[in-house]
């Protein structure tokens, strides 16, 4: 496909493709970007672990909390508001 059309995977569209050559796009092995089974990409596990490590490091480096709706806070990686972080680095 040359264009992104997410409605292709709606239940009605999948049912309409059954029994046609277009049914191949609904195969479960084609849904994964790394394929499946014996010929699965050997780097898929490495890529998945890299994503998990990156997200966990992001959570460790940043202070995450619900913001006050009246006054948004923009934080630096140190967890201080950006204006305070800029003052302390000068």
QUIUR-V940302 format. One record per backbone hydrogen bond with DSSP energy under -1.0 kcal/mol. NH is the residue of the N-H (numbers start at 1). CO is the residue of the C=O. E is the energy in kcal/mol with one decimal. If there is no record, write none. Layout:
nh->{NH/NH}
co->{CO/CO}
e->{E/E}
This chain:
nh->{8/9/10/14/15/16/17/20/23/24/25/26/27/30/35/40/41/44/47/48/49/50/51/52/53/54/55/56/57/58/59/60/61/62/76/79/82/85/86/87/88/89}
co->{5/6/7/10/11/12/13/17/20/21/22/23/24/27/32/37/34/41/43/44/45/46/47/48/49/50/51/52/53/54/55/56/57/58/80/76/74/81/82/83/84/85}
e->{-1.9/-1.8/-1.5/-2.2/-2.4/-2.1/-1.3/-2.2/-1.8/-1.3/-1.4/-1.9/-1.6/-1.5/-1.2/-1.5/-2.1/-1.5/-2.7/-2.3/-2.3/-2.3/-2.0/-2.0/-2.5/-2.5/-2.5/-2.3/-2.2/-2.1/-2.1/-2.0/-2.4/-1.8/-2.6/-2.3/-2.2/-2.2/-2.3/-1.6/-2.1/-1.2}
